[in-house]
């Protein structure tokens, strides 16, 4: 997804980022640091394609995970 995004092919970047996000949510959970990376990529793609509302939604989810990590939540400790 990153390579496609850097090349400006946001359609392909989104396709791969969506797959990555779905896999990570299933395997490591919705609030895992690796899932956060995919959410960040999705937000960047949404901003780049002028889909502000969707970008904000992804960033909200991302910020929740970041807050969990900063607060030392049980989930964040398990992820280490």
Backbone as numpy.savetxt, mean C-alpha at the origin, in Angstrom:
# Nx Ny Nz CAx CAy CAz Cx Cy Cz
5.48 -3.43 -10.13 4.65 -2.24 -10.13 5.52 -0.98 -10.13
6.58 -1.02 -9.35 7.46 0.14 -9.26 8.10 0.46 -10.61
8.57 -0.55 -11.30 9.22 -0.34 -12.60 8.23 0.27 -13.58
7.02 -0.28 -13.64 6.02 0.27 -14.55 5.68 1.71 -14.19
5.56 1.99 -12.89 5.25 3.35 -12.47 6.36 4.31 -12.88
7.60 3.89 -12.70 8.73 4.74 -13.08 8.76 5.00 -14.58
8.25 4.04 -15.34 8.19 4.19 -16.80 6.96 4.98 -17.24
6.09 5.29 -16.29 4.87 6.03 -16.62 3.73 5.17 -17.10
3.88 3.84 -17.01 2.81 2.92 -17.42 1.98 2.60 -16.18
1.11 3.56 -15.82 0.36 3.43 -14.58 -0.70 2.35 -14.63
-1.18 2.02 -15.80 -2.17 0.94 -15.92 -1.55 -0.39 -15.50
-0.37 -0.68 -16.02 0.32 -1.92 -15.63 0.78 -1.85 -14.18
1.25 -0.70 -13.76 1.68 -0.54 -12.37 0.53 -0.83 -11.42
-0.64 -0.31 -11.76 -1.81 -0.54 -10.91 -2.18 -2.03 -10.89
-2.12 -2.66 -12.03 -2.46 -4.09 -12.10 -1.57 -4.90 -11.17
-0.26 -4.66 -11.23 0.67 -5.41 -10.38 0.54 -5.02 -8.91
0.33 -3.74 -8.64 0.19 -3.30 -7.25 -1.07 -3.88 -6.62
-2.15 -3.97 -7.38 -3.38 -4.58 -6.87 -3.17 -6.04 -6.53
-2.47 -6.76 -7.42 -2.18 -8.17 -7.14 -1.34 -8.31 -5.88
-0.31 -7.49 -5.78 0.56 -7.53 -4.61 -0.22 -7.26 -3.33
-1.05 -6.24 -3.37 -1.85 -5.89 -2.20 -2.77 -7.03 -1.79
-3.43 -7.63 -2.75 -4.35 -8.75 -2.45 -3.60 -9.93 -1.84
-2.45 -10.25 -2.39 -1.66 -11.36 -1.87 -1.20 -11.08 -0.45
-0.68 -9.89 -0.23 -0.16 -9.54 1.10 -1.27 -9.48 2.15
-2.42 -8.92 1.78 -3.52 -8.88 2.75 -3.94 -10.28 3.17
-3.87 -11.22 2.25 -4.25 -12.60 2.55 -3.18 -13.33 3.34
-1.92 -13.11 3.00 -0.85 -13.90 3.60 -0.30 -13.32 4.91
-0.08 -12.02 4.95 0.51 -11.44 6.18 -0.46 -10.56 6.95
-1.58 -10.20 6.33 -2.60 -9.43 7.02 -2.73 -8.01 6.50
-3.87 -7.42 6.81 -4.18 -6.08 6.31 -3.39 -4.97 6.98
-2.80 -5.23 8.15 -2.11 -4.16 8.86 -0.64 -4.48 9.09
-0.07 -5.19 8.15 1.34 -5.58 8.22 2.20 -4.55 7.49
3.45 -4.36 7.91 4.33 -3.40 7.23 4.51 -3.66 5.73
4.55 -4.90 5.33 4.69 -5.20 3.89 3.43 -4.80 3.13
2.29 -4.98 3.75 1.04 -4.54 3.15 1.05 -3.02 3.01
1.63 -2.36 3.99 1.73 -0.90 3.95 2.50 -0.44 2.72
3.53 -1.16 2.35 4.31 -0.80 1.17 3.45 -0.85 -0.09
2.61 -1.87 -0.20 1.72 -1.96 -1.36 0.66 -0.87 -1.33
0.17 -0.54 -0.15 -0.79 0.56 -0.04 -0.15 1.88 -0.47
1.11 2.06 -0.09 1.81 3.28 -0.48 1.96 3.36 -2.00
2.28 2.24 -2.62 2.40 2.21 -4.07 1.05 2.53 -4.73
-0.01 1.94 -4.21 -1.34 2.22 -4.77 -1.69 3.70 -4.62
-1.37 4.29 -3.49 -1.65 5.72 -3.30 -0.87 6.55 -4.30
0.39 6.22 -4.51 1.21 6.98 -5.47 0.63 6.87 -6.89
0.18 5.68 -7.25 -0.41 5.49 -8.57 -1.70 6.31 -8.70
-2.50 6.30 -7.65 -3.75 7.06 -7.69 -3.47 8.56 -7.83
-2.49 9.07 -7.08 -2.14 10.48 -7.20 -1.65 10.78 -8.62
-0.82 9.91 -9.15 -0.24 10.14 -10.49 -1.31 10.13 -11.58
-2.39 9.40 -11.34 -3.46 9.31 -12.34 -4.65 10.20 -11.97
-4.41 11.13 -11.07 -5.41 12.15 -10.68 -6.69 11.55 -10.11
-6.52 10.50 -9.33 -7.65 9.87 -8.66 -7.50 10.14 -7.17
-7.73 11.40 -6.82 -7.44 11.90 -5.48 -8.20 11.17 -4.38
-9.46 10.93 -4.60 -10.27 10.28 -3.55 -9.73 8.89 -3.24
-9.41 8.13 -4.27 -8.85 6.79 -4.06 -7.48 6.88 -3.39
-6.68 7.85 -3.79 -5.37 8.05 -3.18 -5.52 8.33 -1.69
-6.47 9.18 -1.34 -6.70 9.50 0.07 -7.15 8.28 0.85
-7.98 7.44 0.25 -8.43 6.22 0.91 -7.25 5.29 1.21
-6.36 5.12 0.23 -5.18 4.28 0.45 -4.28 4.89 1.51
-4.12 6.20 1.49 -3.27 6.86 2.49 -3.85 6.76 3.89
-5.16 6.78 4.01 -5.79 6.60 5.32 -5.47 5.22 5.88
-5.59 4.22 5.05 -5.25 2.85 5.50 -3.77 2.75 5.85
-2.93 3.37 5.03 -1.49 3.37 5.26 -1.14 4.05 6.57
-1.75 5.18 6.84 -1.47 5.91 8.08 -1.89 5.13 9.32
-2.94 4.35 9.21 -3.37 3.51 10.33 -2.28 2.49 10.67
-1.71 1.88 9.65 -0.63 0.91 9.87 0.58 1.61 10.46
0.93 2.76 9.94 2.09 3.51 10.46 1.90 3.87 11.93
0.68 4.27 12.29 0.40 4.60 13.69 0.56 3.36 14.57
0.09 2.22 14.09 0.26 0.97 14.83 1.74 0.69 15.07
2.54 0.88 14.04 3.97 0.61 14.16 4.64 1.58 15.13
4.27 2.85 15.06 4.86 3.85 15.97 4.47 3.60 17.41
3.26 3.14 17.62 2.78 2.94 18.98 3.28 1.62 19.57
3.94 0.81 18.74 4.43 -0.47 19.25 3.34 -1.46 19.50
2.31 -1.42 18.68 1.19 -2.34 18.88 1.64 -3.78 18.80
0.82 -4.65 19.27 1.11 -6.09 19.25 1.37 -6.57 17.82
0.61 -6.09 16.87 0.79 -6.47 15.47 2.16 -6.06 14.99
2.59 -4.86 15.31 3.88 -4.38 14.87 4.99 -5.23 15.47
4.85 -5.65 16.71 5.86 -6.49 17.34 5.94 -7.85 16.67
4.81 -8.40 16.25 4.79 -9.68 15.57 5.45 -9.59 14.19
5.37 -8.44 13.59 5.91 -8.25 12.24 7.43 -8.19 12.23
8.04 -7.92 13.34 9.49 -7.77 13.39 10.24 -9.06 13.32
